[in-house]
């Protein structure tokens, strides 16, 4: 049912006056108001106040893995809040959902990752990993090991530490300041990683962090042996290896965690997003058995790091139910199957449209590069991906553009529940959108 136009206008005016949106063009908001005011979600679909329905081709922010409108997640949240909505986990206080979730994560995580520090989200998880890595080396008697190496085109969040780790320069330029103990290696060059370690001095490097698949940086899938070489280099220099699974975790890539595609285990693993499918705010860092054991044996005082909502009982209860749904409905397998279908659809579009360059993906993470000339890989002077995103939304599909570092890419990450019919509909809308945009930009 379409809301009264006066109500919609009132909300648009209030939005412009009072709501500073995250990662949004302020001028666009002030000129046009919010693009959508969503009111309902069901499965892979979202509905706004004007009655428009769209396919959520991004799982909102790469995170609504089990889809929208899951009443059992709301029910478990209500039940937990009715019993114990919140209690602190400082000073060794605890609660059952946090304990059981930590144990479940140890069961499903790769390798010997076995202990979890809970946060409220991905940026906090990344900041926590850097602080724990630096503190670890203090405990080990090597306090000069404080530098964190990340990769170009990486994205690790927007807190101060995670902004510093982000390889996408515009995010660091936004604050005109970053931690000088962060440095960057080329996003798929292990030789460059080795050179950065040598130039910085191995005795000063605490950790190397990488996303198994770069998401916000343009959907870059690692070569087959890349992470095995990374693991070997980190072991050679005694550097901790951290994976950022904030996007790639909980089935997104067709395995529980993205790093499982590469047959290695990190020393620490950051997670968020898919752990609750966005139904509650939760993230965390998992530590290997060895790292956790070192912390327990070497630490003599208080761990002076913690967030108010670390181990939030309601969020942890939602996460447990969310993981149960993922396993019960075989959503990881579905992500692998539907991901193959998505990539096949992208390749069909590539064959039909002149401006589609490289197509890529792993599980239900996919990207399409836009080019002016496919033979030379020449780009348009002004990125075209944002135009495609705008036009796709008008046709009923939400996707996202990446234009940092001379990229022009449209990216996708639909809910893991997506079925064949919905995927075909998504591909059809995308094809029609690109065809319409192509006709305009190639004039």
N, C-alpha and C positions, 0 to 999 in steps of 0.2 A: 504494500500500500504506500503510495507516494505521500510524503509528509506535506503539510501546508507550506507553500512557497515562502510565506512570511517567516515561518519557523526556521527554514533552511537559511534564509537571508540573515536572520538574527544570529544564528550560529556562525555563519561566515564572518559577520562583522565582529563578533566576540572573539573568534579565532585570530583575526588580524590584530585586534587590539591587545589581547592578553596572552596568546600562546606563542612562545618562541620555539619553533620546530627544530628538532635535531636534523643535522645533515640535509638542510633544505635551503633553496635560494630565498633569502628574505624578501627581495624585491618582487619575485614571482608571487609569493604569498600575499604581499601587500597589494599588488596589482589585481590579482585574480582570486584570492582566497584559497582555501584548501581544495586540492584537485578532487578528492572524494571525502565525504564524511560517512564512514562505514558504520553500519548498524547491526549487521548480521553476517555470520559465516557458517557455511555448512559444507563439509567435505573439502573440495578444492575451490569452492566458489565463495565470493564475497558479494554482499549487497550494500548499496549506499542509500542515503536518505531519499534520493530522487527516484529510487526504484531500479537503478541500473545494477546489473549483475556482471561480474567479471571473473575469469579464471585467475586464481592467485598463482601465477607462474613463478613466483619467487618465494613461496611459503612465507610471505610477508617480509621477513629479514633472514632468509635461509633457515628459519627455525621451526615453523609449524609442521613438523615431520608427520604427525599422525592426523593432520587435517583439522579443520575448524569444526566447532560445535560438538565436541566430545563431552557429553553430559556426565559420563562417569568420572572425568577429571574434575569437573565442578563439584560433583558429589563428594569425592574423596577430600577435596579442599574444604568443603563445608563441614564434613565430619571431623576433620583434624582441627579446624578452627574452633569448633564447638567444644572440643576436649582441651586442646592446648594450642592456641593460636601462635604464641611466641614464647620462647624462653631463651635466655642467653646461653651461649656455649663457652663463654669466658670462664677462667678459673676452674677448668675441667668439668663444668656442668655439662649435661648432655640430655638427649631426648631420643626416644626409640626410632622415629623415622630417619634421623640423621645417621644413627648407628647402622640401621639396616640398609640404608642407601649406600653408605661407605663400603659395607660388606658386599653388596650386589655389584658395585662398580669394580671391586677387586676381582670378582668372579668373571666379569665380561671383558675387562681390559686386557690388552695384549701383554704378553710376557709376564714379568714379575711386578708390574705396577700394582701396589697393594694398599697404599694409604692415601687418604684424600683430605685436602684443606678446602673447605667450602667457601664460596664467594657469592655475590649477588649477580654476577654476569661475566662476560668474556673479558672486558677491559680489566676488571679487578683480578680475574684469573691470571692474565698475563703479567700484570704488575706484581702479583704474589709470586709468580714463578721467578721473576728477576730478583726479588728481594730474598727469596729462599735460597736461590743459587748463590748470591753474594754472601749471605749469612753462613751457608754451608762451608764456603771456603775460609771464612773467618774461623769457624769451629775446627777446620782441618789445619789451621796454622798457616794458611796462605792468603792473607788479607788483601794482597795486591791483585788477586784474581777477581776483578769487579766488572770487566768489560763484557758486554753482550753483543754478539754478532747476529744480525738478521740478514735478510736478503732484499735486494732491489725488487720492486713491485709487490712487496709483502704488505699485509695489513694486520695489525695486532691489537687495534683498539684506540680509544681516545683519551684515556687517563694519561697523566704526564709520562709515566714510564712506557706505557704501551704506544703512545704517540712517538716517543723517541725511537722505539723499536720498529715502527712502521717505515718501510722502505719507500712508500709513496710520498715524495717530497712536499706536495701541497699541504698535506696534513701537518707537517712540521713547520712549514712556512706560516701557517695559520696563527701560530703563537710566537713566531720569530725567536724561538728558543727551544733547545732540547738538551738532553743529558749528553755531555761530550764522551761519556764512556760507552756509547752505543756506536757501532760501525756496521758497514753493509758489504756483503759479498754479492757478486752477480747471481741472479736468481736460479740458474741451473749449472753453474760452473764450479765443480769441486776444486779445480785448479785455482780459481780465484779465491775460494774459501781458504785454501792452504796458504795462499800468498797474503791474505789479510791477517791470518793468524800469525804468520812469520813477521809481518811488518809491525803489528801491534805488540808482538812479544807473547809467546804462548803462556808465560808465567803471569800475564795480566788478564787473560781471558777466562771468564767464569763459565760462559755457556754460549751455545749456538741454538737459535730458535728458527723453526720453519713450519709452514703450513704444508700438510701432505698434498693438498691441491690449493693453489692460490685462488681465492674467491674474488674478493673485492678488488684485487689487483689485476683482474682480467681473465680469470679462469684458465690458469696455467697448470697442466698436468705434468708431473715430474717424469723424466725418462726412467726406464725400467731399473737401472742399477744406481741411480743417483743417491738414494738414501742409504744403500749399503756402503757406498763410498763415503758418504757423510759420517755414518756410524764409525767406520774405520778410522777416519781422520780425527774425530772427536776422541776416540779411544787412544790413538797414537799420542795426542797432545794432552790427554787427561782433562778434556773439556766436557762439561755436561751437555747432553743433547736433549733439547726440549721440543716437543711437537705441539703446535697450536691446532687443536681439533675442535675449536669453537664452532666452525661451520661444518667440518667434515665428519664429526662424530655422530653416533647413534643412528647409523644406517644410511646416511646421506650418499655415500659413494658406492653402496652395494656390499659393504662390509661394516661390521659394528663401528670400526674406527679406520680412518683413511690410511694410516701408516701400515695397516695389516696387508695392504696390497704389495708392500715392498719388503716384507719379511724381516723387519728389524724392530727393536723395542727401544723407546727413548728412556732417559733417566727421569724425566718429568713429562706430564701430558696435561695441557690446559683443555678444559671443556666448558660448554655452556649451551645456549640455544636449544638444540635438540634434546637435551636431557629432560626438559619438561615440555617440549614442543611449544614453548612460549606461553604456556598456561600459568606459569609462575616464574618469578625472577630467581635464577639459580645458575651458578657456575662453580668451577673449582679447579684445583691442580692435584693430579695424582703423582705420587712419588714411587720410585722403584723400592723394592724391599731393602736393597743395600743402602740407598740414600736415607730411607726412613730409619734404618738401624743405626746409621751413623749419627743422625739427629738425636735419637734416644740415648745413645751412649755418650755423646760428646757435649750435649746441652746440659748445663748445670743451673740455669736460671729460667726466667719466663720467656716464652716465645713472644716477643714484642711486636706482633703483627696480628691483626684481626679486624673483622668488620662486624658491625652491629648484627647483621643478618646472616653471618656465617652459621651454617647448620640450621637454617630456619625450618622449624618442624612442618609447617604447612607446605612449603616449597618442596621439601624432601619427600613428603607423602605423595605429592603430585608426581614427582619424578619417578617414584617407585611404580605408581600406576601407569605412567606413560611408558616406562620400559616394559612393563607387563603387556601392554597393548602392542608394542613393537614386536615382541616375541610371539605373542598369541596369534597375531594376524600375518606373520611372516613378511613384515614390511621391508626387512633388509633384502630378502630375495626379490620382492616386488621392485625395489629400487634398482636392483641389477637388471631385471628384465625390462622394466619400463625405461630405464636409462639407455639400454641398447636401442629401444624403439625411438627414443628421442633423438639419439645421434643419427639413426637411419633417416629420420625425418629431416634433420638439419642437412644431411648430405643430399637428400632429394631437392630441398630448396636451393642448395649450392649449385646443383645441376640446372636449375630453372632460372636463376637470377644472376645477372652480371656482377652486381656489387657485393656478393657474398664471397669472402675469401676463405680463410681457414675455418673449419668447424671442429669443435673439440669437446670432450666431456669425459666424466667418470661417474658411473651411477647416475643419480639425478642431480648432477651439476653439469651444466652445459653452456657453451658459448659460441657465438658466431661473430667472426671478424668482418668488418665492412671495409671495402676497398674501392678505389676509383678504377684501378686497373689490376685485374687478378694476375696477369702475367708478370708484372713488375712489382706487385704489392704496393703500388702508389696509393696514398691515402687522400681523401678529400681535404681541402684546405680547412674547412670547418667540419668537425665531426658530425656524422650522420646518425650514429646510434641513438643519441637523445631524441632525434626526430622520430625514429622508428618506435621508441618507447612511448612517446606521446600519442602517436597514431594507433599503436596497438591497444593502448588503454581505451581509446574511443571505440575500438572494435570488440572490446571485451576480454583483453588479455593484459595482465600486469607482468612486466619484465623490467630489466634494469640495464643502464648503460655504464660502461667504464671508458673514460676518455683520458685518464692520467697517463703520463709518460708516453705521449704520442700514440695512444691506443684509441681504437674506435670499435668497441665490442659490445654486443648485446648478450647479457647473461641470464641464465634461468636456473631455478632450483624448486620445482613444484613439489607439493606434499608427497610423501612416500606412498600414500594411499591411491594416487592417481591410477586410473584404469586405461585400457587401450582406447576406448571411445573418447575419453577426455583428452588423452594425449593427441589423438588424431585431430580433434577439434583445435587444440592449441597450435599444432603444426599448420593447420589450414589458415587460422587467423594470422599467424606469423608470416606465412607465405603471401597472403593477400596484402598485408601491411607493407612488406618489403617491396612487393610489386608496385604498389601505389607510390611509395617513396622513391623507388628507383626511377619511375617515370618522370618525377619532378627533378631529381638531382642530376640526371644524365641528359637533360635538355641542352 
